[in-house]
Amino acid sequence: MIEYALLAISTMFVIVDPIAMVPAFLAMTPTDTPAQRIRVAKIASLTSAAVLLFFAWAGQLFFKLLGITLPAFQLAGAIVLLLVALDMLRAQSSPVRVTPAETDAGAEKADIAVTPLAMPMLAGPGAITSAILLHNQADTLAKQITLLVAILLVCASIYVIFRLSAHGARWLSPIALRLVTRIMGLVLAALAVQFAANALPNLLPKGPP
């Protein structure tokens, strides 16, 4: 249970990566007051939690409706996570999560809390994929509750980190940010490879008995 809890929290935090989203958050709220930024942070964190919880529990239902097997989704999800991880290792913003055009569009919107901040920047394809894959590994009710708590904790960290940044991010050293991003990218790459390793045996043709 402890191992699963650590896996769920670390995976969701690494892929959501709220620390790396602080510069984009500030760039999209250049004229907002600290109180307005805190409001945006609150709505974005709540929306992200709702989206991730929904897909964690309803994701497999969509697979059945579309005829997609879980191993196929695991492998596709591993590829998405690996693409994000490679950009993180280069300390770059991944276009899988957010493109420069989306950041610019967010700066022009009156309220960016739901889109593009919550979706797709925080609860994007990688985070949704991770939530679904982690729910598939939750083979007991206790693990399912653990995943729910892990998602809520990560989304609470979004609010805390963005709230601390509401007055500016002078505490956010660019060098420290790049270091943390690369470390998280390495962890995410390892998780992506593990997801792929779990999926491949079920996708490859079985040999003769």
N, C-alpha and C positions, 0 to 999 in steps of 0.2 A: 504494500500500500504506500509506504514512504517512497519507494522507488518510482511508482507511478505518479505520485504527487509531484515529486521533483521533476520528472519528465514533462508533465503537463504544464507546470508553471514556467519552467525554463524554455520549453518550446514556444509557448504562446508569447512570452515576453520578448524572446529573441526575434520572432517573426513580426510582431507588432512594432517593437523597437520605438517606444515613445520618445526616448532621448534624442534619437536621430531625427524625429519629426518636429522638434522644437524650432529649428530655423525656418522650416516651411510654415509652421503655425504663426510665427512672428511676421513672416513675409506676407501672409494673407490677411493679417490684421494690423496694418501699419498705422492706421489712424484711430484704432480703438483704444479706449481707456482701459486701465487694468481691470475695472469691474466688468466691462464688456468682454474682455478676453477670458475672464473667469467664467462668465456665462457661456461663452462658446466652448470652453473646456468641459464644462458640466454636460452640455447637450451632446458633445462629441463622444464623451466617455460612455454616457448612457446609451446612445445610439449604437456604438460599437459593441457594447455588451449584449444588446438585444439581437443584433445581427448574428453575432458569433454563437450565442445560445440557440437561436433558431436553427441555424445550419448544423450545429453539432447534433441536435436531436432529430431534425427532419431531413438531413442530407441523404441518408441512405434510402429514404422513401423516394426521393427524386431519382436515385440510381435505378430502382426497380421500375419506375415509370418509364425511364428512358432506355432500359435494357442494358445498363452499364454495370459490369461486374466490379466488385470492390477491389480486386487486385489490379484491374486496369486503371481505376481511379488512383490507387496508391502509387502506381508507377508515374502517372501523369502528374500527380501532386508532388512526387519526389523531384521531377524535372523542374516544375515551377519553383520549388523551394531552392533547388540548386542554382537556378538562374539568379534568384535574389541573393543567395549566399555569395556567389562569385562577385556580384557588384559590391556587396558589403566588404569583402576581402580587399577590394580596390578602393574602399572608402568612398564609393560613389552612390548617388541616389539611384535606385533601381527603377527603370521605366515600367517594370512589372507592377510596382506598387503605385507610382505616381510619375507622370510626365511633367516636363516644364510647362507645357500648355495648360495642364490642369491646375498647377500652382498659380499661373498668371490669371486663369479664369477665376480661381478662388478669390484672388485679391480684388477682383472687380465685382464680386457678389456682395449683396447686403448682409447675408447670413451664410457663412461657409461651414457651420457646425456639422450639418448632416452630410452635404456634398460640397466639395470633395474631401473634407477633413475626415469624417467618420468612414465614409465610403467614397473612393477606394483606398485612401491613404492609410487608415488604421485597420479597419476590417476589410481588407482587400482579398484578392484571390489566394495569396499565400496563407493569410490568417484563417480564412474560411476552410481551406484545404486541411490545415493543421488541426482545426477543431473537429472536422469530420473524421480524420484518421485517428485522432486520440479517442474519440467516442467509440470508434470501432474496437479499440484495444481495451475499453472499459467493460470487462466481462462480468462485473458484479455491480450491484446497486451502489455499494460504497465507493467504487471507482467512478461511477457516473456522477455521484454527488461531489467527489473530489474534483472532477473536471469542471463542474459548474462553479465551484469555489475558486478554482484556478483562473477561470475566465473572468470572474468578478474581481479577483485581486489584481489581475493585469489591467483591467479597465479602470479600476480605482487608481492604479499607478499612473495611468494616462492623465487623470484629473489632477493628481498631486503634482506631477512633473510640469504640466501646462500651467497650473496655478502658480507654481514657483517662478515660472517664466513670464508671468503676466506683466511684471514691471521691467522686463528685459532679461536677457540671458547672459549677463556678465559673468555668472558662475560657470558658464559652459565654455571650457577651454577648447579651441579647435583641435589642438594636439590630442587632448584626452578623448575628445569625441571620436576622432579617427581611430585611436587605439581601441576604444570600447567597440566601435563598429566592426573592426577587423576581427576582434576576439569573438564577437557574436556571430560574425559571418562564418568563422571556422566551425563553431558549434552547430550552426544551422546546416552547413555543408555535410557534417557528419550525420546529422539527423536525416537529411535527404537521402544519403547513401544507405542508411539503415532502412528507411521506408522502401527504397527500391529493392534492397536485398530481401525484404519480407515479401514483396510482391512477385518477384521474378520466378520463384519456384512454382507458384500457382498459375503462371502464364505460359511457361515453357511446356512443350508437349511431353507427356509422360512416356518413358521408354517401355518396351515390352516387359510384361511381368516375368 
